[in-house]
Amino acid sequence: MRTTTRIAVAGIMVAISSVAYGQEPATVADLLAHGGKKLTKAEVQALYSGALVSGVMYSTVQNITFKSRTAADGSLSGDVWNNGKPVTKIAGTWEVNDLGQYCSDIENTRVERFKACGYYYKLEGRIYSGSTGEPSERLVEREFER
């Protein structure tokens, strides 16, 4: 379970999750080829400030999901599940750096700490994330609620 939690929380940090190929863009190159765009620093800041963010994790462990609240003051808190069962709670901070990457510094209830940053993209009103920005990088969808 410790490995599962570590993978799940690390995935939240870089904000990447599995994407079903076909309906959604599988890579940065696919998204851009279909008219998508990389979000700016201001767009990522507006997207995250005060949002409830959720998605499926991209990892070697399947069915890991998360939901976290990213407050306007830069704090965040949330939960991680495996197959719908609670795995851990998370808390920490977030910011958007000068490259326009969402960056988080998260600790889970097992006192494991994770830091990472990721890029965000938009296609047809849907938001996707990835960590490196490389054309072949696999993207994942994120849902944002207010």
Summary of the structure (lengths in Angstrom):
residues: 146
radius of gyration: 14.1
end to end distance: 31.8
largest distance: 41.6
contacts: 483
relative contact order: 0.28
helix: 18%
strand: 47%
